[in-house]
């Protein structure tokens, strides 16, 4: 069964939200990084006497001043030597920590059918310090949305946009795949979202994408498999797709049996002796992984869906979305491949895989696949970071996957992701040191996105507005 068909089996359980996701609109441009600071406020702002966590290495610059103008960091210096231009707006950083804004490398933004909900999702990302989103679904109507954000007309993270899902409907033949790649490049998409391409169409897609310099990532078609995707230098694998299948030796693979949700039906057949080879192949290919651990772990959790939607952040989601998540959880809990023993084994294997990939130096980027499966935009990044820490990464290593490493993924290490002169002014002001405890990333004093400062009071007011709107539906 193809990846798209396998994934589409779960559409009825996700309710209107997932259906909206399939008609998402994405903004296209040749380089979203080039517009990172577009439409930035003109005032000069200084964080004075702050502890800077620059994320270029594991260190803290104590009692520094960071000066921002027109959406860019223009100076990072010890407070005693920093010179503030006349009229600078001062933000007290005493006893606080300044961290680069985070990236959600597998996120979704709702489409134009519900513009209020779409704007709420954008705000939820920013409210949690997520200042960059790789939007992994597509529709032609979102270029205007990204342009509005870049101009400063709308509060939201910088968007990097994937094409609509590449499947047999638009790329079912080698000729169709080549045409689709060129069409999406001409339409301005930043990357191709891989779905359920056939064994014949996938190589044609990859060859054309490499020819015109367009990255492609997302799922791995069942007919292609992990080796085929790595040999084609797929730029990213999302959800750790097809690793479980690779870890099952060919002579153990059931004939004609679908491997289930990210390999869950085959988990008992895995030979972990193949893990080292899978990691080595990934490293050699230079392919990134966006694990989205929370996507599976929320479904695998023994906690009921009704209990999960009582979490505090759920108050920001429409009731129809929450009901869809509960139904999905109930359906998954009834599946043979999602029984307690199988789910625990799947969760632990995915964590070991993340640890092995990271230890070997294979690149990993932070992403949670929000809003899906109890993942509230922005809030889900905190769950994802805790799960990555549980996999064995240190707080600094986890934070790196969502800051400097995200910038490396885009090929723009000097554009954002670290705190240094010339970088985009995307930062989170925290009340405690995030290198000591990842939970401190939730202790915000405010967020700056492309030079626009949102103090925590303003963030909380926005969150209350969204909660009231959700409660009234």
HELIX and SHEET records of a PDB file:
HELIX    1   1 UNK A    3  UNK A    8  1                                   6    
HELIX    2   2 UNK A   11  UNK A   21  1                                  11    
HELIX    3   3 UNK A   32  UNK A   35  5                                   4    
HELIX    4   4 UNK A  112  UNK A  114  5                                   3    
HELIX    5   5 UNK A  115  UNK A  127  1                                  13    
HELIX    6   6 UNK A  140  UNK A  142  5                                   3    
HELIX    7   7 UNK A  143  UNK A  151  1                                   9    
HELIX    8   8 UNK A  168  UNK A  171  1                                   4    
HELIX    9   9 UNK A  174  UNK A  186  1                                  13    
HELIX   10  10 UNK A  199  UNK A  212  1                                  14    
HELIX   11  11 UNK A  225  UNK A  231  1                                   7    
HELIX   12  12 UNK A  243  UNK A  247  1                                   5    
HELIX   13  13 UNK A  250  UNK A  252  5                                   3    
HELIX   14  14 UNK A  261  UNK A  269  5                                   9    
HELIX   15  15 UNK A  272  UNK A  274  5                                   3    
HELIX   16  16 UNK A  275  UNK A  285  1                                  11    
HELIX   17  17 UNK A  293  UNK A  300  1                                   8    
HELIX   18  18 UNK A  305  UNK A  308  1                                   4    
HELIX   19  19 UNK A  312  UNK A  316  5                                   5    
HELIX   20  20 UNK A  319  UNK A  333  1                                  15    
HELIX   21  21 UNK A  336  UNK A  338  5                                   3    
HELIX   22  22 UNK A  340  UNK A  360  1                                  21    
HELIX   23  23 UNK A  379  UNK A  390  1                                  12    
HELIX   24  24 UNK A  395  UNK A  401  1                                   7    
HELIX   25  25 UNK A  404  UNK A  409  1                                   6    
HELIX   26  26 UNK A  438  UNK A  442  5                                   5    
HELIX   27  27 UNK A  456  UNK A  471  1                                  16    
SHEET    1   A 4 UNK A  72  UNK A  78  0                                        
SHEET    2   A 4 UNK A  61  UNK A  69 -1                                        
SHEET    3   A 4 UNK A  44  UNK A  53 -1                                        
SHEET    4   A 4 UNK A  89  UNK A  92  1                                        
SHEET    1   B 7 UNK A  72  UNK A  78  0                                        
SHEET    2   B 7 UNK A  61  UNK A  69 -1                                        
SHEET    3   B 7 UNK A  44  UNK A  53 -1                                        
SHEET    4   B 7 UNK A  97  UNK A 100  1                                        
SHEET    5   B 7 UNK A 427  UNK A 430 -1                                        
SHEET    6   B 7 UNK A 444  UNK A 449 -1                                        
SHEET    7   B 7 UNK A 452  UNK A 455 -1                                        
SHEET    1   C 3 UNK A 102  UNK A 107  0                                        
SHEET    2   C 3 UNK A 130  UNK A 135  1                                        
SHEET    3   C 3 UNK A 158  UNK A 161  1                                        
SHEET    1   D 4 UNK A 191  UNK A 194  0                                        
SHEET    2   D 4 UNK A 215  UNK A 218  1                                        
SHEET    3   D 4 UNK A 236  UNK A 238  1                                        
SHEET    4   D 4 UNK A 288  UNK A 290  1                                        
END                                                                             
